[in-house]
Amino acid sequence: MGTVEKARHPRLPKLTINIPNILTVLRILVTPLFVILLIRDQHVYALVIFIFAGVSDGLDGLIARMFNQRSELGAVLDPIADKLLLTAAYISLGILKDIPGWLAVVVISRDVLIVTGVAVLTFSGIHLDIRPSLISKWTTVFQVLTIAVSLMGLNFSGAEMLLMVLGWLTAAMTVLSGLHYTYLGLHFLQTGYAIQQKKDGE
């Protein structure tokens, strides 16, 4: 959820195939490879895939903005690609015990909460143009950093403490973000019902 804004630039047709969308699809396609590499204990190669996904994520957004190649397909696929990779990473690393299992549960639970909230709002007939909030963006930064540091397999005095602190910070940001989304969801739901009742009364 986050802030609600009207689209500033017209998007291309829903099923437009362009460079940003191709990059997004590639991110989705490399997710299984990422998981396979983790299972085979090839963390260095998995880190390369993770970095590629991060770079392509920034690149497709940049291209879409610079050349006005935004599309309905891209608006749907981009968050799916991001969440798919992060979810796969946290589940896999949690099972492999490279990160605490409770941290994986916290991160996945927050995403389930968001998806459930969007489903409830949609079912209630409340349609929103969703933009990530500031706290959501910082939460993603901490989640990505935790995965990256874990994949690096740092081996120096204090490395374990670094990962533990980063994990707790990630959990804290994730919980705060989840509470923020819960508040916004309840607010949008209440406001939407109030508007609907007003329309029905006219």
Salt bridges, closest charged atoms under 4 A:
ASP41 OD1 - HIS43 ND1 3.47
ASP57 OD1 - ARG27 NH2 3.39
ASP60 OD2 - ARG27 NH1 2.50
GLU72 OE2 - ARG11 NH1 3.88
ASP78 OD1 - ARG27 NH2 2.99
ASP82 OD1 - ARG27 NH2 2.72
ASP98 OD2 - HIS43 NE2 2.77
ASP111 OD1 - LYS83 NZ 3.17
ASP111 OD1 - ARG110 NH1 3.42
ASP129 OD1 - ARG131 NH1 2.80
